[in-house]
Amino acid sequence: MKLSFHGADRSVTGAVIETGNLFANAPAALAEELFETLLGAPGVRVERIVSTGQATPAGQWLQQERVEWVALLSGSAGLLFDGEAAARVLKPGDWVTIPARARHRIEWSDATAPTVWLAMHVGG
């Protein structure tokens, strides 16, 4: 699902200047998480993620080839790294750097209000 929540204008130099609001059009309920790329450039991708109660399926782990820096902007979630005894509870303003290939999972996300994340994926 792709939702548009930003615009684009031309500057006086002719370059495209994109603008938006990270909280605009954040759905209250989704069947699955919403991922929207805000910026894609060589070596970096910035995306908005909206969760509404989703979690990583039981027994599965996420593991990426790139470093991911993620900030939780609204809502709440539990992030568990392989080998940790309990999930880290993330609340608005919290951020974490997830090293490349680190096994992790989302144990839970707030089901009563949208959880909005800002994620930056860095590296080749």
C-alpha positions, 0 to 999 in steps of 0.5 A, spaced: 500 500 500 502 506 498 499 513 501 501 520 498 503 525 504 508 529 501 509 534 495 514 536 490 516 543 488 521 546 483 526 551 486 529 557 483 534 552 480 530 547 477 531 542 482 526 538 485 524 540 493 520 534 496 516 536 502 512 532 507 509 530 514 511 524 517 504 523 521 500 525 515 495 519 512 498 514 518 492 509 517 489 507 524 489 500 522 492 496 517 493 488 515 500 489 514 505 494 516 506 500 511 513 502 508 514 508 504 521 510 501 522 518 502 529 518 500 533 513 496 540 515 494 546 511 493 548 507 499 542 510 503 534 509 503 530 513 508 523 510 509 517 511 514 514 505 517 507 505 520 505 499 524 498 498 527 499 492 532 503 488 527 509 483 530 514 479 526 511 472 526 513 467 531 519 463 530 522 468 525 528 473 525 529 479 521 536 480 518 539 485 513 545 486 510 545 494 511 546 498 517 539 500 520 538 506 524 531 507 526 527 512 531 520 511 533 516 517 533 509 515 535 506 509 538 510 504 542 513 497 540 518 491 543 524 490 539 528 484 541 535 482 539 537 475 538 540 473 545 537 478 549 532 476 555 527 481 554 524 486 548 527 493 549 520 497 549 521 503 545 517 509 546 517 516 542 523 519 541 527 512 542 532 510 537 537 504 535 542 502 530 541 495 528 548 493 525 548 489 519 546 482 519 544 482 527 538 478 528 532 482 531 524 482 531 519 486 533 515 482 538 509 487 538 507 494 536 501 498 539 495 496 537 491 502 539 494 507 535 499 508 529 506 506 531 510 511 526 518 509 525 523 513 521 528 508 518 535 509 515 538 504 511 546 505 510 551 501 506 552 497 500 
